[in-house]
């Protein structure tokens, strides 16, 4: 089953409606700290396999990255692990920002502590 790509507005609607159970950000910590979708979970693609155990395979998960390439690779990895309800943000957070949708940043002090 192919992973469905969502444009930023579609993803925002699905998050608000509860259709998407989790948003998984597969970028690095530094990228995430600089701006991410509120309530998204950080799971850098390099450690995705170890974080996958924390996820419910029966729930809908949206994957995001900067441009959409890493999230597509992450979706392939998760599909191989048995995840079926996966979505990717088409164009990544660059497209999200271009549409003026909100991002949350971590305070600088928090970033330095982690």
C-alpha positions as a LaTeX table, in Angstrom:
\begin{tabular}{lrrr}
\hline
Residue & $x$ (\AA) & $y$ (\AA) & $z$ (\AA) \\
\hline
Unk1 & 0.00 & 0.00 & 0.00 \\
Unk2 & 1.63 & 3.30 & $-1.05$ \\
Unk3 & 2.12 & 6.05 & 1.50 \\
Unk4 & $-0.28$ & 8.91 & 0.92 \\
Unk5 & 1.27 & 12.35 & 0.47 \\
Unk6 & $-0.60$ & 15.25 & 2.06 \\
Unk7 & $-0.16$ & 18.91 & 1.29 \\
Unk8 & 0.26 & 21.19 & 4.34 \\
Unk9 & $-3.41$ & 22.18 & 4.51 \\
Unk10 & $-4.56$ & 18.55 & 4.29 \\
Unk11 & $-2.17$ & 17.53 & 7.05 \\
Unk12 & $-3.26$ & 20.43 & 9.27 \\
Unk13 & $-6.92$ & 19.44 & 8.81 \\
Unk14 & $-6.24$ & 15.79 & 9.58 \\
Unk15 & $-4.29$ & 16.72 & 12.73 \\
Unk16 & $-7.09$ & 19.00 & 13.94 \\
Unk17 & $-9.79$ & 16.42 & 13.21 \\
Unk18 & $-7.88$ & 13.68 & 15.02 \\
Unk19 & $-7.51$ & 11.59 & 11.86 \\
Unk20 & $-3.75$ & 11.68 & 12.38 \\
Unk21 & $-2.80$ & 10.16 & 15.74 \\
Unk22 & 0.87 & 11.16 & 15.72 \\
Unk23 & 3.22 & 13.41 & 13.80 \\
Unk24 & 6.74 & 12.03 & 13.64 \\
Unk25 & 9.53 & 14.47 & 12.78 \\
Unk26 & 12.48 & 12.54 & 11.33 \\
Unk27 & 14.93 & 15.47 & 11.18 \\
Unk28 & 17.88 & 16.07 & 13.50 \\
Unk29 & 17.46 & 17.54 & 16.97 \\
Unk30 & 18.94 & 20.88 & 15.83 \\
Unk31 & 16.43 & 21.11 & 12.97 \\
Unk32 & 13.56 & 20.15 & 15.28 \\
Unk33 & 14.62 & 22.71 & 17.91 \\
Unk34 & 14.57 & 25.43 & 15.26 \\
Unk35 & 10.92 & 24.83 & 14.41 \\
Unk36 & 8.50 & 21.90 & 14.39 \\
Unk37 & 4.80 & 21.12 & 14.24 \\
Unk38 & 3.32 & 21.45 & 17.71 \\
Unk39 & 3.02 & 18.12 & 19.58 \\
Unk40 & 5.14 & 16.32 & 16.98 \\
Unk41 & 7.57 & 13.68 & 18.22 \\
Unk42 & 11.22 & 13.77 & 17.33 \\
Unk43 & 12.55 & 10.52 & 15.86 \\
Unk44 & 15.63 & 11.25 & 13.72 \\
Unk45 & 15.74 & 8.88 & 10.80 \\
Unk46 & 19.07 & 7.45 & 12.03 \\
Unk47 & 17.36 & 6.09 & 15.18 \\
Unk48 & 13.88 & 5.51 & 13.79 \\
Unk49 & 14.03 & 1.75 & 14.33 \\
Unk50 & 14.66 & 2.18 & 18.05 \\
Unk51 & 11.81 & 4.72 & 18.39 \\
Unk52 & 9.34 & 2.59 & 16.39 \\
Unk53 & 8.67 & 0.41 & 19.42 \\
Unk54 & 7.08 & 3.43 & 21.13 \\
Unk55 & 4.51 & 3.77 & 18.35 \\
Unk56 & 1.13 & 2.09 & 17.95 \\
Unk57 & 1.09 & 0.30 & 14.57 \\
Unk58 & $-2.72$ & 0.54 & 14.40 \\
Unk59 & $-2.79$ & 4.37 & 14.52 \\
Unk60 & $-2.35$ & 6.90 & 11.70 \\
Unk61 & 1.08 & 8.50 & 11.63 \\
Unk62 & 2.26 & 11.48 & 9.60 \\
Unk63 & 5.97 & 11.75 & 8.84 \\
Unk64 & 7.65 & 15.10 & 8.30 \\
Unk65 & 11.12 & 16.35 & 7.46 \\
Unk66 & 12.54 & 19.47 & 5.81 \\
Unk67 & 11.68 & 18.73 & 2.19 \\
Unk68 & 9.92 & 15.35 & 2.08 \\
Unk69 & 12.81 & 13.08 & 1.13 \\
Unk70 & 13.74 & 11.76 & 4.59 \\
Unk71 & 10.09 & 11.27 & 5.52 \\
Unk72 & 9.59 & 9.13 & 2.39 \\
Unk73 & 12.58 & 6.97 & 3.39 \\
Unk74 & 11.25 & 6.78 & 6.97 \\
Unk75 & 7.85 & 5.66 & 5.66 \\
Unk76 & 9.53 & 2.82 & 3.76 \\
Unk77 & 11.32 & 1.75 & 6.95 \\
Unk78 & 8.12 & 1.84 & 9.00 \\
Unk79 & 6.18 & $-0.08$ & 6.35 \\
Unk80 & 8.83 & $-2.80$ & 6.51 \\
Unk81 & 8.18 & $-2.94$ & 10.29 \\
Unk82 & 4.44 & $-3.45$ & 9.80 \\
Unk83 & 3.07 & 0.10 & 9.95 \\
Unk84 & 0.24 & 0.62 & 7.44 \\
Unk85 & $-1.49$ & 3.96 & 8.14 \\
Unk86 & 1.28 & 6.31 & 7.10 \\
Unk87 & 1.22 & 9.76 & 5.54 \\
Unk88 & 4.04 & 12.06 & 4.38 \\
Unk89 & 3.99 & 15.83 & 4.30 \\
Unk90 & 4.53 & 16.64 & 0.63 \\
Unk91 & 7.25 & 19.27 & 0.38 \\
Unk92 & 8.10 & 18.88 & 4.06 \\
Unk93 & 8.25 & 21.69 & 6.57 \\
Unk94 & 9.47 & 24.04 & 3.86 \\
Unk95 & 6.01 & 23.74 & 2.26 \\
Unk96 & 4.35 & 24.01 & 5.70 \\
Unk97 & 6.21 & 27.29 & 6.38 \\
Unk98 & 5.46 & 28.59 & 2.88 \\
Unk99 & 1.74 & 28.23 & 3.65 \\
Unk100 & 2.17 & 30.28 & 6.83 \\
Unk101 & 1.23 & 27.38 & 9.11 \\
Unk102 & 2.53 & 27.60 & 12.69 \\
Unk103 & 5.76 & 26.10 & 13.96 \\
Unk104 & 6.89 & 25.80 & 17.54 \\
Unk105 & 10.55 & 26.25 & 18.56 \\
Unk106 & 12.41 & 25.07 & 21.61 \\
Unk107 & 13.95 & 27.75 & 23.86 \\
Unk108 & 17.69 & 28.16 & 23.33 \\
Unk109 & 18.41 & 27.05 & 26.91 \\
Unk110 & 16.54 & 23.79 & 26.33 \\
Unk111 & 18.43 & 23.14 & 23.10 \\
Unk112 & 21.76 & 23.54 & 24.86 \\
Unk113 & 20.78 & 21.21 & 27.71 \\
Unk114 & 19.74 & 18.31 & 25.50 \\
\hline
\end{tabular}
